[in-house]
Amino acid sequence: MRISLFFLSLSLLTGCGRKLAPEPPLQVLPARVEPVRLSQEGSDVVLRFPYPSQTNAGGTLTNLTGVTVYRELIGAREGERPPEAPKDAAVRAREEKGFRARAEAIRKLTRTEVDAATVGADVVVRDPLVPLYREGRIGRVFLRYGVTATRDKKRASELSPLVALLPRVPPDRPFRVVPTVEEARVCLDWSAPFAMLDGVRPAVIAGYAVYRRDAGDEEYEDRPLGVVIGATTYVDATVVPDRKYVYTVRAAPVAELPLVLGPASDEVPVSTADVFPPDAPDGVLILAEAGGTRLVWNPSLVGDLASYRVYRREGGAWKRIAQDLKDPVYFDAGVLAREYGVTAVDKSDNESAIGTAK
C-alpha cells in the first residue's frame, strides 16, 4: 500500500512539472477608431473621430505614428440611402474585407499631422469633393470611409466602423446675417442664398444650421446650435449674460443626416453685456402721514434686481433723495410733497425709467 502511494505521488509531481505549449503574446495595437462622424460642408466631406489614445487592451496608447483614412465610391441609385455599417459580426467582417480590397488610402497623416488636425478631443479630416464635381459624379455615388490608427509604424488598429454619405451640391452661403441682442436672448435674421454652389438657380434649401462659439474659441462644435426649417430667423435663448459669442449660418439642400451643408455665412460677433434696464416700478402710492410722507410700490420682479432709488420733484426737476433701498417702501420724514418717483436698478447698474403715482 505504501509503495502504491509513493508511485501515485511521484506521478502527480511529474504531471505538475509538465510544460504547456506557449501561447502567442498579445499584440498591442491601437484601439479601434470609433465613432467616425461624417458631414458635408460646402465642397468638402468632413470626418471627425476621437484622437487615438487607447490600446486594444484598454491601456494608454504610446508611440502613435499616424492615422490612415480610406475611401471607396459606390454607385447610388435615385432615392437610395447610404449603406449603414452591419451590426452582425460575420457580415461586418465580409463588408470590411471587401472595403479593404476596393478602397484607396486618401489620407495618411503622420503623428505631427494628426496633432495639427486635432480640435478639442477630435481629429478633423477634410476630403475635397472638387474632383467629383468636375467629373459630374456628385449625387450619383456614395462615399464610404474607414479609418485606422498605427503605432510603431506597422501595428495598425482594426478598421473603424464604415460610414457613408451621398454628397450633393449644396446651396451657396446665406448672407446679411443680422443679430439683435435682447435681454436673455439673441435673435438672428439672414437672407437666403440665391443659387446652389455650382451656380444653378434658384437655390434649393431644406433648412439652415446655426452655429455658435465663444469668441475665445477657434472652432465651432460639429453639431449645430439649432436647425431652422422654413424660416430665415433663429432665437438663441441659451446665451449667458456678459459673454461674447460668434455666430454663423449654413444652408442645407435636404433635411436628413449626415448633414449636407453649404459654405458658412460671414461670422457675426455678439456681446451679451447687460445694457437693459428693468421695467419702471408700478403701483406707486403716496401716503401723507403725521411727520412726513410714506411711499410704497409693487416689488420689481426682475431677476437681477439690486436696489431702488426714490426721487422727489423740486422746482420742476427730479432730485434723488434715497438710493440702495432693498424694500419697496420709503418714508420721507418732515416733508409733505405731492410728486415722487421710484426707479429699479439691476446688478449691472442699469436704472429703469421713473415710476410715478397714477
C-alpha positions as CSV (number, residue, x, y, z in Angstrom):
1,M,0.0,0.0,0.0
2,R,2.8,2.4,0.9
3,I,4.5,1.6,-2.5
4,S,1.3,2.5,-4.4
5,L,1.0,5.8,-2.6
6,F,4.6,6.5,-3.4
7,F,4.2,5.9,-7.1
8,L,0.9,7.9,-7.1
9,S,2.7,10.9,-5.5
10,L,5.5,10.6,-8.0
11,S,3.2,10.6,-10.9
12,L,1.3,13.7,-9.6
13,L,4.6,15.6,-9.2
14,T,5.6,14.6,-12.7
15,G,2.3,15.9,-14.0
16,C,2.7,19.3,-12.3
17,G,6.0,19.8,-13.9
18,R,4.7,19.2,-17.5
19,K,5.2,22.3,-19.7
20,L,2.2,23.6,-21.7
21,A,2.5,24.8,-25.3
22,P,3.5,28.5,-25.3
23,E,0.7,31.0,-26.2
24,P,1.5,33.8,-28.7
25,P,2.0,37.1,-26.9
26,L,-0.9,39.6,-27.1
27,Q,0.0,42.1,-29.8
28,V,-0.6,45.6,-28.5
29,L,-2.4,47.6,-31.2
30,P,-4.3,50.9,-31.1
31,A,-7.9,50.5,-30.2
32,R,-10.5,50.7,-33.0
33,V,-11.2,54.3,-34.0
34,E,-14.8,55.0,-33.3
35,P,-17.2,56.7,-33.8
36,V,-16.4,58.3,-37.1
37,R,-18.9,61.1,-37.9
38,L,-19.5,62.5,-41.4
39,S,-20.8,65.7,-42.7
40,Q,-20.6,67.7,-46.0
41,E,-19.5,71.3,-45.6
42,G,-19.5,73.1,-48.9
43,S,-17.2,71.2,-51.3
44,D,-15.6,69.0,-48.5
45,V,-16.6,65.9,-46.8
46,V,-15.6,66.3,-43.1
47,L,-14.6,63.3,-40.9
48,R,-14.5,63.7,-37.2
49,F,-13.3,60.9,-34.9
50,P,-11.7,60.7,-31.4
51,Y,-7.9,61.2,-31.1
52,P,-6.4,57.7,-30.8
53,S,-5.4,57.4,-27.1
54,Q,-6.0,53.8,-26.1
55,T,-4.7,50.3,-26.9
56,N,-6.9,47.3,-27.9
57,A,-6.2,46.0,-24.3
58,G,-7.6,49.2,-22.7
59,G,-4.3,50.8,-21.8
60,T,-2.8,54.1,-22.7
61,L,-1.6,54.2,-26.3
62,T,2.1,55.1,-26.8
63,N,4.1,55.5,-29.9
64,L,1.2,56.6,-32.2
65,T,2.8,57.1,-35.6
66,G,-0.2,58.0,-37.7
67,V,-3.7,57.7,-39.0
68,T,-4.9,56.5,-42.4
69,V,-8.3,57.4,-44.0
70,Y,-9.7,55.1,-46.6
71,R,-12.5,55.8,-49.1
72,E,-14.4,53.8,-51.7
73,L,-17.0,55.0,-54.2
74,I,-20.3,53.1,-54.5
75,G,-22.8,53.7,-57.3
76,A,-26.0,55.3,-56.0
77,R,-29.5,54.8,-57.5
78,E,-32.1,57.5,-57.3
79,G,-33.7,57.6,-53.8
80,E,-31.3,55.0,-52.4
81,R,-30.0,55.6,-48.8
82,P,-26.3,55.4,-47.9
83,P,-25.2,51.9,-46.8
84,E,-25.0,51.5,-43.0
85,A,-22.4,49.6,-41.0
86,P,-23.6,46.0,-40.5
87,K,-24.3,45.0,-36.9
88,D,-23.8,41.3,-37.4
89,A,-20.1,40.4,-36.8
90,A,-19.8,38.0,-39.7
91,V,-21.5,40.3,-42.2
92,R,-19.3,43.2,-40.9
93,A,-16.1,41.1,-41.4
94,R,-17.2,40.4,-45.0
95,E,-18.0,44.1,-45.7
96,E,-14.7,45.2,-44.2
97,K,-12.8,42.7,-46.3
98,G,-14.4,43.9,-49.5
99,F,-13.9,47.5,-48.4
100,R,-10.2,47.0,-47.9
101,A,-9.9,45.4,-51.4
102,R,-11.7,48.3,-53.1
103,A,-10.9,51.4,-51.1
104,E,-8.0,53.7,-51.6
105,A,-6.0,55.5,-48.8
106,I,-6.9,59.1,-49.5
107,R,-5.0,60.5,-46.4
108,K,-2.0,59.2,-44.5
109,L,-1.5,61.5,-41.6
110,T,1.8,61.4,-39.6
111,R,1.7,61.9,-35.9
112,T,2.5,65.6,-36.3
113,E,-0.3,66.0,-38.9
114,V,-2.7,64.2,-36.6
115,D,-1.8,66.6,-33.7
116,A,-2.3,69.6,-36.1
117,A,-5.7,68.3,-37.2
118,T,-7.0,67.8,-33.6
119,V,-9.7,70.2,-32.4
120,G,-10.6,69.5,-28.8
121,A,-10.9,65.8,-28.4
122,D,-11.5,65.1,-32.1
123,V,-9.3,64.7,-35.2
124,V,-10.9,66.6,-38.1
125,V,-10.0,65.5,-41.7
126,R,-11.4,67.1,-44.9
127,D,-11.8,65.3,-48.2
128,P,-12.3,67.8,-51.1
129,L,-15.1,66.9,-53.5
130,V,-13.8,69.2,-56.3
131,P,-12.7,66.2,-58.5
132,L,-16.1,64.6,-58.2
133,Y,-17.7,68.0,-59.1
134,R,-15.6,68.1,-62.3
135,E,-16.5,64.5,-63.2
136,G,-20.2,65.2,-62.7
137,R,-20.5,62.4,-60.1
138,I,-22.0,64.4,-57.3
139,G,-25.3,62.9,-56.3
140,R,-24.5,59.7,-58.3
141,V,-22.1,57.9,-55.9
142,F,-21.9,57.2,-52.2
143,L,-18.6,57.9,-50.5
144,R,-17.8,55.3,-47.8
145,Y,-15.0,55.8,-45.3
146,G,-12.9,53.8,-42.8
147,V,-10.1,54.8,-40.5
148,T,-7.2,53.0,-38.9
149,A,-4.6,54.2,-36.4
150,T,-1.0,52.9,-36.3
151,R,1.7,52.6,-33.6
152,D,5.3,51.8,-34.2
153,K,4.7,52.4,-38.0
154,K,3.4,48.9,-38.7
155,R,1.0,48.0,-36.0
156,A,-2.4,49.1,-37.3
157,S,-5.7,49.0,-35.5
158,E,-8.9,47.3,-36.6
159,L,-10.8,49.2,-39.3
160,S,-13.2,51.7,-37.8
161,P,-17.0,51.2,-38.4
162,L,-17.7,52.1,-42.0
163,V,-19.6,55.3,-42.6
164,A,-21.1,56.5,-45.8
165,L,-22.6,59.7,-47.3
166,L,-24.2,60.8,-50.5
167,P,-22.5,64.0,-51.5
168,R,-24.8,66.7,-53.0
169,V,-24.4,70.1,-54.5
170,P,-25.3,72.4,-51.5
171,P,-26.7,75.9,-51.5
172,D,-24.3,78.9,-51.5
173,R,-23.7,80.8,-48.3
174,P,-26.5,82.8,-46.6
175,F,-25.8,86.5,-46.4
176,R,-26.7,89.6,-44.4
177,V,-26.8,87.8,-41.0
178,V,-28.1,90.4,-38.6
179,P,-28.0,89.8,-34.8
180,T,-30.4,91.6,-32.4
181,V,-29.4,91.4,-28.8
182,E,-32.3,91.4,-26.3
183,E,-32.3,90.6,-22.6
184,A,-31.5,86.9,-22.1
185,R,-31.6,86.1,-25.8
186,V,-30.1,86.8,-29.3
187,C,-32.2,87.0,-32.4
188,L,-30.6,86.2,-35.8
189,D,-32.1,87.1,-39.2
190,W,-30.5,86.4,-42.5
191,S,-31.1,86.3,-46.3
192,A,-31.3,83.1,-48.2
193,P,-28.7,82.3,-50.9
194,F,-29.7,82.9,-54.5
195,A,-28.0,79.9,-56.1
196,M,-26.5,76.5,-55.5
197,L,-22.8,76.2,-55.0
198,D,-22.3,75.3,-58.7
199,G,-24.2,78.4,-59.8
200,V,-27.6,76.7,-60.6
201,R,-30.6,78.9,-59.7
202,P,-32.8,79.1,-57.8
203,A,-31.2,77.6,-54.6
204,V,-32.9,74.5,-53.2
205,I,-33.0,74.9,-49.5
206,A,-34.5,72.5,-47.0
207,G,-33.3,74.2,-43.9
208,Y,-30.4,76.0,-42.1
209,A,-27.9,75.1,-39.4
210,V,-27.0,77.7,-36.9
211,Y,-23.6,77.5,-35.2
212,R,-22.3,79.5,-32.2
213,R,-18.9,79.6,-30.5
214,D,-17.4,81.6,-27.7
215,A,-15.3,84.5,-29.1
216,G,-12.2,82.9,-27.5
217,D,-12.7,79.6,-29.2
218,E,-11.2,78.8,-32.6
219,E,-13.7,76.2,-33.8
220,Y,-17.4,75.6,-33.7
221,E,-18.9,72.4,-32.3
222,D,-19.5,69.9,-35.0
223,R,-23.2,69.8,-34.0
224,P,-25.2,72.9,-34.8
225,L,-26.7,75.0,-32.0
226,G,-30.1,74.8,-33.8
227,V,-31.8,73.8,-37.0
228,V,-34.3,76.0,-38.8
229,I,-36.8,74.7,-41.3
230,G,-38.9,77.0,-43.4
231,A,-37.6,80.3,-42.0
232,T,-34.6,82.6,-42.0
233,T,-34.6,83.6,-38.4
234,Y,-33.5,81.9,-35.2
235,V,-33.8,82.8,-31.5
236,D,-31.0,81.7,-29.2
237,A,-32.4,81.7,-25.6
238,T,-29.4,79.9,-24.2
239,V,-27.0,82.8,-24.0
240,V,-25.2,83.8,-20.8
241,P,-25.1,87.5,-19.8
242,D,-21.8,89.3,-20.2
243,R,-20.3,86.9,-22.8
244,K,-19.0,87.4,-26.3
245,Y,-20.2,85.0,-29.0
246,V,-19.7,84.5,-32.7
247,Y,-22.5,83.1,-35.0
248,T,-22.6,81.6,-38.5
249,V,-25.3,80.0,-40.6
250,R,-25.2,77.3,-43.3
251,A,-27.9,76.2,-45.7
252,A,-28.8,72.6,-46.4
253,P,-30.4,71.2,-49.6
254,V,-32.0,68.2,-47.8
255,A,-33.3,67.6,-44.3
256,E,-31.5,64.4,-43.5
257,L,-28.4,63.0,-41.8
258,P,-25.5,63.0,-42.3
259,L,-25.6,66.8,-42.7
260,V,-25.0,68.3,-46.2
261,L,-24.2,71.9,-45.6
262,G,-23.2,74.7,-47.8
263,P,-20.4,77.2,-47.0
264,A,-20.7,79.3,-43.9
265,S,-22.1,82.8,-43.9
266,D,-19.9,85.6,-42.7
267,E,-19.4,85.4,-39.0
268,V,-21.2,87.9,-36.8
269,P,-19.8,88.8,-33.3
270,V,-22.3,89.4,-30.5
271,S,-21.9,90.8,-27.0
272,T,-24.5,89.9,-24.3
273,A,-23.3,92.7,-21.9
274,D,-26.3,93.7,-19.8
275,V,-27.4,97.1,-21.0
276,F,-31.1,96.5,-20.4
277,P,-32.7,98.5,-17.6
278,P,-35.5,96.9,-15.6
279,D,-39.1,98.0,-16.1
280,A,-40.2,101.0,-14.1
281,P,-41.8,100.1,-10.7
282,D,-45.6,100.3,-10.8
283,G,-48.3,100.7,-8.2
284,V,-46.6,103.7,-6.6
285,L,-48.7,105.1,-3.7
286,I,-48.1,108.4,-1.9
287,L,-49.4,108.4,1.7
288,A,-49.5,111.5,3.8
289,E,-48.8,110.7,7.4
290,A,-48.0,112.7,10.6
291,G,-44.4,113.8,10.3
292,G,-43.9,113.1,6.7
293,T,-44.8,111.2,3.5
294,R,-44.7,107.4,3.0
295,L,-44.2,105.8,-0.4
296,V,-45.0,102.2,-1.2
297,W,-44.8,100.4,-4.6
298,N,-45.0,96.9,-6.1
299,P,-41.8,94.9,-5.9
300,S,-39.8,94.6,-9.1
301,L,-39.8,91.0,-10.5
302,V,-36.5,91.4,-12.5
303,G,-34.2,88.5,-11.7
304,D,-31.0,90.7,-11.2
305,L,-32.6,93.5,-9.1
306,A,-30.0,95.3,-7.0
307,S,-32.0,98.1,-5.3
308,Y,-34.5,101.0,-5.6
309,R,-34.0,104.8,-5.9
310,V,-36.5,107.4,-4.8
311,Y,-36.9,110.9,-6.4
312,R,-38.8,114.0,-5.4
313,R,-39.8,116.7,-7.8
314,E,-38.4,120.1,-6.8
315,G,-38.7,123.2,-8.9
316,G,-39.8,121.2,-11.9
317,A,-36.8,118.7,-11.8
318,W,-36.4,115.3,-10.2
319,K,-34.0,115.2,-7.2
320,R,-32.7,111.9,-5.9
321,I,-33.5,111.6,-2.2
322,A,-32.7,108.0,-1.5
323,Q,-30.9,105.0,-3.0
324,D,-29.7,101.5,-2.3
325,L,-33.2,100.6,-0.9
326,K,-33.8,96.9,-0.7
327,D,-37.5,97.0,0.2
328,P,-40.4,98.7,-1.8
329,V,-41.1,101.3,0.8
330,Y,-39.7,104.7,1.9
331,F,-40.6,107.3,4.5
332,D,-39.7,111.0,3.6
333,A,-39.6,112.4,7.1
334,G,-40.7,116.0,7.7
335,V,-41.8,116.6,4.1
336,L,-45.3,116.7,2.6
337,A,-44.7,116.7,-1.1
338,R,-47.1,115.6,-3.9
339,E,-44.8,114.3,-6.6
340,Y,-42.4,111.4,-6.1
341,G,-40.9,108.8,-8.4
342,V,-39.2,105.4,-7.9
343,T,-36.7,103.6,-10.1
344,A,-35.4,100.0,-10.1
345,V,-31.6,99.3,-10.5
346,D,-30.2,96.0,-11.6
347,K,-26.8,94.4,-10.7
348,S,-25.2,96.0,-13.8
349,D,-26.3,99.5,-12.6
350,N,-28.9,99.8,-15.3
351,E,-31.6,102.1,-14.0
352,S,-35.2,101.9,-15.0
353,A,-37.5,104.8,-16.1
354,I,-39.2,106.6,-13.2
355,G,-42.4,105.1,-11.9
356,T,-44.9,107.6,-10.5
357,A,-48.2,107.5,-8.8
358,K,-51.1,107.3,-11.2
